Amino acid sequence: MTSIKEQAAISRLLSFLHQWDNAGKVVRSQILNNFIENNEGKTGPELEQEFSQGASLFLIRLTTWLRVTYMTGFALEKILRSIGIFLSAVSSNRYLIEFLEIGGVLSLLEILGLEKIKEEDKKESIKLLQIIADAGRKYKELICESYGVRAIAEFLAQSKSEETQEEVQILLESLVHGNPKYQNQVYKGLIALLPCASPKAQQLTLQTLRMTQPVVGTAHPSIVDCVLKVLGTMHLEVQYEDTSILQLTTRVPVFLQQAAAAKTIGILARSQLSLAEEMLHLRVVHSLMAAMGNTDHSNSQRLASLTLEVGGLEEGAGDPGAQAATGIPTVTPAACSSL
């Protein structure tokens, strides 16, 4: 049997919900103002205490009103901020699941593509998507599966507010990390953004690509061409980011070629002694020593070292007679350290 205090709390909750259900747009806007002012920063348990263990009943109403009215843009920022209080609260995973079950992600993504919606409202939508993405891998996958990468990238290109664009960058970085299933999708979406007309969007995209490239690994074939085209911009801040990503992406395939060449030389040298002797005359030892000195690519170092251990090449590297015949200096520890 509930106590008098509990009954009073339940009565207040029912009265509040009844007021919301019967209120018009103006009154609901006032209710949201009061809710934001009194509850911002509260934890999940504190919200439950505020709503007498019925906070989810208000969240459902907020989400439903969002889905019904978001195309009109009325009080949209207040609705999104109110939902954000629930989603960002400590120990509030239940609220997040409830919001997603009603189709919250799709609504947030659709808001980004509506022309009549104000930039401030779209910024709040991005912040909620950040909260969802930061909740874990499965939530990042849900955003990507909902065609979120395209919607977010297009909004970054079209946004007129640098502050909002920076919020979008944070979201894209979150979607790349800890999301192996869709990290390539985000990577390709970033590359597709490079030709956009917004200098700030180009700068932020290049910054994100610079952080994304080591995560993805192999550079996409189209990235170098896209980056080179961006070099023609008159904006110095974009040029700076552009040259940085160009240095990062162009050396990856070159290092892979170097490692593959070192491995191929080793295979050929092992297969036939005459080939090994011929490669000595072509100064192959010098090139292999250069590969061993490549501290930026450990695989090149390893494969070059293994190839130099092949009998013919190893003897040619250390034999003074071979040195005189081929012009290749004797390989010494001092020579290695000078590379």
C-alpha positions, 0 to 999 in steps of 0.5 A, a space after each residue: 500500500 502506497 504512503 500518503 507522500 507517494 500518492 501525492 507525488 503520483 497525483 502531481 505526475 498525473 496532473 502534469 501529464 494531463 496538463 501537457 496532453 490538454 495544452 496548446 502549442 504556446 502552453 507546451 512551449 512554456 512547460 518546456 521552458 520550465 522543464 529545461 530550467 529546472 532539470 538540466 544536468 540531472 541524473 537518471 535517478 534524479 529525473 525519476 524522483 522528479 517524475 515519481 518514477 514516471 519520467 519515461 511517460 513524459 519522454 514518450 510524449 516529447 518524442 511523439 510530439 517531435 515526430 508529429 511537429 518537427 516539419 513545422 519547426 515550432 519550438 523544435 529547439 526546446 523539444 530537442 533540448 528537453 529530450 537531450 536532458 533525458 538522453 545525456 543524464 547519467 544512468 539513463 540508458 533506458 531513456 536512450 533505448 525508449 527514444 530509439 524504439 520510437 524512431 528517434 534517430 530517423 527523426 533527427 536525421 530528417 531534421 538535418 535535410 529540411 530547408 525550412 528548419 533553422 540552423 540552431 534547431 539542426 545544431 541541437 539535432 546534431 548534439 543528440 546524434 553525438 550523444 547516441 553515437 557516444 553510447 556505443 558501437 551498436 548505436 553508431 551502426 544504427 546511425 549509419 544503417 539509417 543513411 546517417 553518414 550521407 545526411 550528416 555529410 550533406 548538412 556539413 557542406 550546406 551549413 552556414 555556421 562554423 560553430 555548427 560545422 564543428 559540432 558535425 565534425 565531432 560527430 563524424 569523428 565519433 562515427 569513425 572510431 569504434 565502428 569497424 563495420 561502417 568506418 569505410 562508409 564514413 571514410 568515403 563520405 568524407 572524401 565525397 565532401 572534399 569538392 564542396 563549396 564551403 571552405 570551412 567544411 573542406 578544412 574540417 573534412 581534411 582534419 577529420 580525414 587526417 585522423 581517419 586515415 590511420 584507422 582505415 589503413 589503406 588509402 582509397 584510390 580517389 583520395 589523392 586526386 580529390 586532395 590535389 584538386 582542393 589545393 587550388 583553393 585560395 583559402 590558406 587554412 584549407 591549403 594547410 590541412 590539404 598538404 598534411 593529408 596529402 603527405 599522409 595518404 601518398 606515402 602509404 602506397 609507396 611504402 607498400 610498393 617498397 615492401 613488395 619489391 623487397 619481398 620479390 627481390 628475395 624470392 628471385 634471389 632464392 630461386 636462382 643464384 645467377 639472378 642474385 649475382 645479376 642483381 648485385 651488379 644492379 646495386 640492389 643491395 644499396 636499395 635494400 639498405 635504404 628500405 631497411 632505414 625506412 623507420 616509417 614502415 616496419 614491414 619494409 624494414 623486415 622484408 628488406 632485412 630478410 632479403 639481404 640474408 639471402 646467400 648471394 646478396 649477403 656475400 655480395 654486400 660484405 665481399 670486397 671483391 664484389 665491392 670492387 666489381 660492382 661499386 657497391 660499398 661494403 655493408 657495415 654497422 656504421 653504414 646502416 646507421 647513416 641511412 
